[in-house]
Amino acid sequence: MKFHADKSSLLKLLQRIQGVVEKRNTKPILANVYIEAADGRIVTMATDLEIFIKDACEGAVMEEGAVTVNAKKLFDIVKELPEGDIDFSTDGERLTVKGSKAIFHLPGIAASEFPAFPAIDESTLRRVDPETLDTMIIHTAFAVSTDETRYNINGFLMEREDSRIRFVTTDGHRLAVVEGEAEGMEGDASEGVILPRKGVAELKRLLEEKEEPLLFGLSEKSAVARQGDTYVYIRLIDGDFPDYRQVIPRDNDKKAVAERSELLAALRRVSILSTDKIKGVRFNFSKQKLTLSFASPDVGDATEELDIRYDDEELEAAFNARYFIDVLEVLDDEEVMLELKDNASPVKLLPVGRDDYTYIVMPMRL
């Protein structure tokens, strides 16, 4: 194999795959990037066997061929080389990289040993609104579980109902439910599919670029996104997402309305003293007033009052302030409503006047 290509084009390809390259030494070739030169194009591919990313750019190909080399090392090399064309050539499985007066030699593994990119039925891909998809991810990502032992909630439940698509995430302590228009995302999601956290992170990187239209498709076991020459293939999580509807309270009869920005700022201040061991902030609801407080004999205490709209009986409950902050940070609505029942029941948090965003936070013991 022998070719040269522009640094900026190559760097973009190599940077895109860094998030999916396997960091553990379970299978050495998964730490490599597959590089193929043919027909005036340079194709790169990387995978951790759950996510596959394939991309391409133009290049001057003198000899066709393919090889795999360490993805991180090659990325670091290309990043530090001067602007302009970079020359690549192979001698067996050894890759030579030349840029300006610098020469690098990298040991490789045969391209034939690299996992094949899964077959994709292009006819199943539909154009989707990237802003809708991006917004739904932003407003639910923070509630995804990172507990690897609970694999069925290590991702985003995606389900369709009529003309609406719904994203749901939970970590067992909180729940996020967001709805949007389903145009282009119908696929086989009517029964619900679970997109893994890492796969959605790669999908979001595509959404942020917004250089070309985004195509998206779902099948029984996978999701595929395409933007220009870039393909992201995601294996779905094979598991049952919890019945989140049972968690959403239906009889929270006490309602409080607060200015989102004021509540967010107050929670940030009061929770400054919180620690990994003591995270709970007390919420005391009284007539037209919310008092937030935190106390620890080892760290200190803090209290702040806010003017709110609340006409029900006095109620005090404790919540992890971080869970509220995560929600309030992604919303841009002026006011939020807190629906409560008692200090042992979950609180329902949603923007005033909207029903497409719903958040549930479980209480802590007082």
C-alpha positions in Angstrom: 0.0 0.0 0.0 1.2 3.5 -0.9 -0.7 6.8 -0.8 -0.6 10.4 0.4 -3.4 12.5 1.7 -3.9 15.9 3.3 -3.2 16.1 7.0 -6.5 17.9 8.0 -8.6 15.2 6.2 -6.7 12.3 7.8 -6.7 13.9 11.2 -10.5 14.3 11.1 -10.9 10.6 10.3 -8.5 9.5 13.0 -10.0 11.8 15.6 -13.5 10.6 15.0 -12.6 7.0 15.9 -10.8 7.6 19.2 -13.9 7.3 21.3 -14.7 3.8 20.0 -11.2 2.3 19.9 -10.9 -0.4 22.6 -8.7 0.8 25.4 -8.4 -2.6 27.2 -6.0 -5.2 26.0 -8.6 -7.9 25.6 -8.0 -8.2 21.9 -5.0 -6.2 20.5 -6.4 -5.6 17.0 -9.4 -3.7 18.5 -6.9 -1.0 19.6 -6.0 -0.5 15.9 -7.4 1.5 13.1 -8.1 -0.3 9.8 -6.7 1.7 6.8 -7.5 0.9 3.2 -6.3 2.8 0.1 -8.2 2.1 -3.1 -9.8 4.0 -6.0 -8.6 7.4 -4.9 -10.1 7.0 -1.4 -8.7 6.3 2.0 -11.1 4.4 4.2 -10.7 4.1 8.0 -12.5 1.8 10.4 -12.5 1.1 14.1 -14.6 -1.0 16.4 -15.0 -2.3 19.9 -17.4 -5.0 18.5 -20.4 -3.1 19.9 -19.9 0.0 17.8 -18.3 0.3 14.4 -17.2 3.6 12.8 -16.3 3.8 9.1 -15.2 6.9 7.3 -13.3 8.0 4.2 -11.5 10.9 2.5 -9.8 11.5 -0.8 -6.2 10.6 -1.3 -3.6 9.9 -4.1 -3.3 6.2 -4.2 -0.2 4.8 -5.9 -0.5 1.2 -4.6 -3.8 -0.2 -3.2 -3.8 -2.1 0.0 -4.8 -2.2 3.6 -3.3 -2.5 7.1 -4.1 -2.0 10.8 -2.0 0.0 13.2 -2.4 1.4 16.7 -5.1 4.1 16.4 -3.9 6.3 19.2 -0.3 6.3 18.1 -1.2 7.1 14.5 -3.5 9.9 15.6 -0.8 11.5 17.8 1.7 11.3 14.9 -0.6 12.9 12.3 -1.7 15.6 14.8 1.9 16.7 15.3 3.1 16.7 11.7 3.1 19.9 9.7 0.2 20.9 7.5 0.1 19.5 4.0 0.3 16.0 2.5 1.5 13.0 4.5 3.0 10.0 2.8 2.0 6.4 3.9 3.5 3.1 2.7 3.6 -0.5 3.9 6.2 -3.2 3.9 4.3 -6.3 4.9 2.5 -5.2 8.1 4.8 -2.4 8.8 3.5 1.1 8.1 5.8 4.1 7.3 4.5 7.6 7.8 6.4 10.6 6.3 5.6 14.2 6.9 8.1 17.0 6.1 11.4 15.7 7.5 9.9 13.3 10.0 9.6 9.5 9.5 7.8 7.1 11.7 7.6 3.3 11.5 4.6 1.5 13.1 4.2 -2.3 13.5 0.8 -3.5 12.3 -1.5 -6.4 12.2 -2.9 -7.9 9.0 -6.0 -6.2 7.7 -7.6 -9.6 7.1 -7.8 -10.1 10.9 -9.8 -7.0 11.4 -13.6 -7.5 12.1 -15.7 -6.9 9.0 -18.0 -3.9 9.0 -21.6 -5.2 9.3 -23.8 -5.2 6.2 -26.1 -2.2 6.0 -29.3 -2.0 4.0 -29.2 1.6 2.8 -32.9 1.5 1.9 -33.7 1.5 5.6 -32.0 4.8 6.3 -34.2 7.9 6.5 -33.3 11.5 6.8 -33.9 12.8 10.4 -33.9 16.2 12.0 -30.5 16.4 13.8 -31.7 19.2 16.1 -34.6 17.1 17.4 -32.4 14.1 18.0 -29.6 16.2 19.6 -32.0 17.9 21.9 -33.6 14.6 23.1 -30.1 13.2 23.8 -29.0 16.3 25.7 -32.1 16.3 27.9 -31.8 12.6 28.9 -28.1 11.7 28.8 -27.3 12.7 32.4 -29.7 10.1 33.9 -28.2 7.1 32.1 -26.8 4.5 34.5 -23.1 3.9 34.6 -23.4 0.8 36.7 -22.1 -1.9 34.3 -23.9 -4.7 36.3 -27.2 -3.2 35.3 -26.6 -3.4 31.6 -30.3 -3.0 30.7 -30.2 0.7 31.9 -26.8 1.5 30.5 -28.5 3.2 27.6 -31.4 5.1 26.1 -34.8 3.5 25.7 -36.1 4.7 22.4 -39.8 4.0 21.6 -42.3 5.2 19.1 -46.0 6.0 19.8 -48.0 7.2 16.8 -46.1 10.2 15.4 -43.9 10.8 18.5 -40.6 9.3 19.5 -39.6 9.0 23.1 -36.2 8.8 24.8 -36.1 7.4 28.4 -33.2 7.0 30.7 -32.8 6.1 34.4 -30.1 5.1 36.9 -32.5 3.8 39.5 -32.5 7.1 41.5 -34.0 9.4 38.8 -35.8 9.2 35.5 -35.8 11.3 32.4 -38.6 11.1 29.7 -38.4 13.3 26.6 -40.7 13.2 23.5 -40.2 14.7 20.0 -41.4 14.3 16.5 -40.7 10.8 15.1 -40.2 11.8 11.4 -37.4 9.6 10.0 -36.9 7.6 13.2 -39.8 5.2 13.0 -37.9 2.0 12.2 -38.7 -0.9 14.5 -38.9 1.2 17.7 -42.6 0.8 18.3 -41.8 -1.9 21.0 -38.8 0.0 22.3 -35.1 -0.5 21.7 -32.2 0.3 24.0 -29.3 2.3 22.5 -26.0 1.9 24.5 -24.6 4.9 26.2 -21.3 4.8 24.2 -23.1 4.4 20.9 -25.2 7.5 21.6 -22.1 9.4 22.4 -20.7 8.7 19.0 -24.1 9.5 17.4 -24.1 12.9 19.2 -20.6 13.7 17.7 -22.2 13.3 14.3 -25.1 15.5 15.2 -22.8 18.3 16.4 -21.0 18.5 13.1 -24.1 19.3 11.0 -22.1 19.4 7.8 -24.4 17.1 5.8 -27.9 15.6 6.2 -28.1 12.8 8.8 -29.6 9.5 7.8 -30.8 7.1 10.5 -32.1 3.6 10.6 -33.2 0.9 13.1 -33.4 -2.8 12.8 -34.1 -5.5 15.4 -30.6 -5.6 16.7 -28.8 -2.5 15.5 -29.0 1.2 14.8 -27.2 2.9 11.9 -26.4 6.6 11.4 -24.8 8.0 8.2 -23.5 11.4 7.5 -21.8 11.7 4.1 -19.0 9.1 4.1 -19.3 8.5 7.9 -21.1 5.4 9.1 -21.8 4.6 12.8 -23.2 1.2 13.4 -24.5 0.5 17.0 -25.4 -2.9 18.4 -28.5 -2.5 20.5 -28.6 -3.6 24.2 -30.3 -7.0 24.4 -32.3 -6.6 27.5 -35.6 -5.4 29.0 -35.8 -1.8 30.1 -37.7 -1.3 33.4 -41.4 -0.4 33.2 -40.7 3.3 33.7 -44.4 4.2 33.6 -44.8 2.6 37.0 -42.3 5.1 38.5 -44.1 8.2 37.2 -46.4 9.4 40.1 -50.1 10.0 39.2 -51.3 11.4 42.6 -48.8 14.1 43.5 -51.4 16.7 44.5 -49.0 19.4 45.9 -47.7 21.8 43.2 -44.9 24.4 43.5 -43.7 26.7 40.7 -40.2 28.2 40.8 -38.1 30.3 38.5 -35.7 27.8 36.9 -32.6 30.0 37.0 -33.2 31.1 40.6 -33.7 27.5 41.8 -30.6 26.3 39.9 -28.4 29.1 41.4 -29.7 28.5 44.9 -29.1 24.7 44.7 -25.6 25.3 43.4 -24.8 27.5 46.4 -26.5 25.3 49.1 -24.8 22.1 47.8 -21.3 23.6 47.9 -20.8 22.0 51.3 -22.2 18.6 50.2 -19.8 15.6 50.2 -19.7 12.2 48.6 -21.1 10.8 51.9 -23.7 13.5 52.5 -25.5 14.7 49.4 -29.0 15.4 50.6 -30.4 18.9 50.5 -33.7 19.6 52.5 -36.5 21.2 50.6 -39.0 22.9 52.9 -42.1 24.0 51.1 -44.4 26.6 52.9 -46.8 29.3 51.7 -45.1 31.0 48.7 -41.7 30.0 50.0 -39.1 27.3 49.5 -36.2 27.0 52.0 -33.2 24.9 50.9 -30.8 23.8 53.6 -27.8 21.5 54.1 -26.1 20.6 57.3 -23.1 18.5 58.3 -21.3 18.6 61.7 -18.0 18.0 59.9 -18.4 20.5 57.0 -20.9 23.2 58.1 -24.4 24.3 57.0 -26.1 26.5 54.5 -29.6 27.8 54.0 -31.3 29.9 51.3 -34.9 31.0 50.8 -36.7 31.4 47.4 -40.0 33.0 46.5 -42.2 30.4 44.8 -45.8 29.8 44.0 -47.1 27.3 46.6 -50.4 27.2 48.4 -50.5 23.7 49.8 -49.7 22.5 53.3 -46.1 22.7 54.5 -43.9 19.8 53.3 -40.3 18.9 53.9 -38.4 16.4 51.8 -34.7 15.7 51.0 -33.3 15.1 47.6 -29.9 14.8 46.0 -29.3 18.3 44.8 -27.1 17.1 41.9 -30.1 15.4 40.3 -32.1 18.6 40.3 -29.1 20.6 39.0 -28.6 18.2 36.1 -32.2 18.8 35.0 -32.3 22.5 35.5 -29.0 23.0 33.6 -30.4 21.5 30.4 -33.8 23.2 30.5 -34.1 26.7 29.1 -37.7 27.4 30.3 -38.3 30.3 32.6 -40.4 28.3 35.1 -40.5 24.7 36.4 -43.1 22.9 38.3 -42.5 20.5 41.2 -45.3 18.1 41.9 -45.1 16.4 45.3 -47.1 14.1 47.5 -45.1 13.5 50.7 -41.5 13.2 51.9 -41.3 9.5 51.0 -42.6 9.8 47.4 -40.7 10.8 44.3 -41.0 14.4 43.0 -42.1 15.1 39.4 -40.3 18.0 37.8 -41.3 19.5 34.5 -41.3 22.8 32.6 -44.4 24.9 33.2 -46.9 24.5 30.3 -45.2 21.6 28.7 -45.7 17.8 28.8 -42.9 16.7 26.5 -40.2 16.8 29.2 -40.8 14.8 32.5 -38.3 14.2 35.2 -38.6 12.1 38.3 -36.3 12.2 41.3 -36.5 9.8 44.2 -36.4 11.2 47.7 -33.7 10.7 50.3 -34.2 9.9 54.0 -34.5 12.9 56.2 
